[in-house]
Amino acid sequence: MTNTRTPPSLQVEPPGAADDGAAGPPPLLTLGFRPFFLLAGAAAVILMGYWIHAYGRGTAVSAYYSGFVWHGHEMLFGYTGAVIAGFMLTAVRNWTKQDTLRGPALAALAILWLAARLLAFLPAAGWMLAVVDTAFFPCLGIAIARPLLRAGDRKNLVLLVMLTALTAANLGVHLELLGLVSGLAQASLRFGVYVVVLLIALIGGRVLPFFTERALPGAKIQRWRAVEITALGGLLLLIIVDTAAPNSLASVLIACLVAVAHGTRWVGWHSAGVWRVPLLWVLYLGYGWLIVGLLLTAAGAAGWIGGTLALHAFTTGAIGVMTMGMMTRIGLGHTGRTLTAPLSMAIGFALINLAAIARVAGPLVMPDRYPLWITTSGLLWAAAFLIYVVVAAPVLIRARADGGSD
């Protein structure tokens, strides 16, 4: 048992450099979190709202995507992709002290992301949409590879592996939609969700202990090397096994073991004061949904429950809750504001957790009301992110409150 402190190189708070007065891009284009978190928040509301409408009316959402594939793809590679871009561009700059994209180059990457969302609604977009959409993660990879290599930051090159895996997952979806292969889209979406879950586990292990120590002086963080190896290595093994042999006994056993490891991790970081700080408890609840997702994965592989419950514990729960918490904290910290979530955002944090409960627990308890639970969860999700957009937009488009520069 050890008490460790996250190294400064892994922090995601801004260096706090003073503004040198030089002319530069507008605030929205000074650092990656600004445009991409704003796009992510807007997408979370619009994409979910459109999905609820289409699902309720039974109408097609796109000439290119089928309904469920479009929903899964856009929430994973659209919403989550924007969050990943904003986080990586911001964190890599902070870790390496090297500039990442800004100004016109940052705008171009944001436009590439937006084009992929809009092309889905054009008739016969096919190959153009596939090329534009699949290009996003490689372009993001190039953008963060340069500062990582210049700084000699080999440890964080793992982010490039994650982006490569997400590119492969995205490509798998498009290969089926273009008619080049069959039966690959759903498996690719599932694989992509697993990759994001692994990214949450990796980044969560860095920032949750650091955030806890920073917000709660005297908090004791405990880590166990064997638990860390089991949690991360076991999750990687689960991705491989559950992709190659889904619903197997091996998947059941590995998912249970990994859930215990991540639960132990969570307990080691936890301090009683966490529940007094919204910016902490939202992240702890987000990580808790990862553990729930692993347990439900085991139950689904054993045939006890439907497989989509575990999937939505990961997506609506772990990804939705964790990303909202991280976007809020990074947005406040990197704009020179006090790291205190306003009451409205605490309500948003509660709503996104209720959305996850409705999507996962609702169908489990009352499966005959499945459409109701989808609609309820979607509305709660949209309401939560509408609050985020209203609160965050003025912060993201304005200069730093402390007069410094991003």
Protein Blocks (a to p, Z undefined) as FASTA:
>chain_A
ZZddddfklpcbdehiacehiacddfklmbfklmmmmmmmmmmmmmmmmmmmmmmnopaf
bfkbcfklmmmmmmmmmmmmmmmmmmmmmmmmmmnopacdehjllmmmmmmmmmmmmmmm
pghklmmmmmmmmmmmmmmmmmmmmmmmmnopaklmmmmmmmmmmmmmmmmmmmmmnopa
ghklmmmmmmmmmmmmmmmmmmmmmmmmmmmmmmmghiacdddfklmmmmmmmmmmmmmm
mmmmghifklmmmmmmmmmmmmmmmmmmpcfklmmmmklmmmmmmmmmmmmmmmmmmmmm
nopacfklmmmmmmmmmmmmmmmmmmmmmmmmmnopacddcfklmmmmmmmmmmmmmmmm
mmmmmmmlmmmmmmmmmmmmmmmmmmmmmmmmmmmmpccfklpaZZ
